Amino acid sequence: MRQSPTSSFFRFLVVFLVFISVFFSVTIAVQTLSAKQGAAQQAAAAEALMLKQIQ
């Protein structure tokens, strides 16, 4: 069974848009996680520095 060119194009478009959406979602998730970890490390370093200055 052969698909029409219009149907093939829309199928390609849907698959392409889903791929791009997944790619951007993963990118945003990784950046968010990285930012949270960086903030936690920065807070821990600041706390350690303050404790060191107190002693």
Secondary structure as a PSIPRED ss2 file (coil, helix, strand):
# PSIPRED VFORMAT (PSIPRED V4.0)

   1 M C   1.000  0.000  0.000
   2 R C   1.000  0.000  0.000
   3 Q C   1.000  0.000  0.000
   4 S C   1.000  0.000  0.000
   5 P H   0.000  1.000  0.000
   6 T H   0.000  1.000  0.000
   7 S H   0.000  1.000  0.000
   8 S H   0.000  1.000  0.000
   9 F H   0.000  1.000  0.000
  10 F H   0.000  1.000  0.000
  11 R H   0.000  1.000  0.000
  12 F H   0.000  1.000  0.000
  13 L H   0.000  1.000  0.000
  14 V H   0.000  1.000  0.000
  15 V H   0.000  1.000  0.000
  16 F H   0.000  1.000  0.000
  17 L H   0.000  1.000  0.000
  18 V H   0.000  1.000  0.000
  19 F H   0.000  1.000  0.000
  20 I H   0.000  1.000  0.000
  21 S H   0.000  1.000  0.000
  22 V H   0.000  1.000  0.000
  23 F H   0.000  1.000  0.000
  24 F H   0.000  1.000  0.000
  25 S H   0.000  1.000  0.000
  26 V H   0.000  1.000  0.000
  27 T H   0.000  1.000  0.000
  28 I H   0.000  1.000  0.000
  29 A H   0.000  1.000  0.000
  30 V H   0.000  1.000  0.000
  31 Q H   0.000  1.000  0.000
  32 T H   0.000  1.000  0.000
  33 L H   0.000  1.000  0.000
  34 S H   0.000  1.000  0.000
  35 A H   0.000  1.000  0.000
  36 K H   0.000  1.000  0.000
  37 Q H   0.000  1.000  0.000
  38 G H   0.000  1.000  0.000
  39 A H   0.000  1.000  0.000
  40 A H   0.000  1.000  0.000
  41 Q H   0.000  1.000  0.000
  42 Q H   0.000  1.000  0.000
  43 A H   0.000  1.000  0.000
  44 A H   0.000  1.000  0.000
  45 A H   0.000  1.000  0.000
  46 A H   0.000  1.000  0.000
  47 E H   0.000  1.000  0.000
  48 A H   0.000  1.000  0.000
  49 L H   0.000  1.000  0.000
  50 M H   0.000  1.000  0.000
  51 L H   0.000  1.000  0.000
  52 K H   0.000  1.000  0.000
  53 Q H   0.000  1.000  0.000
  54 I H   0.000  1.000  0.000
  55 Q C   1.000  0.000  0.000
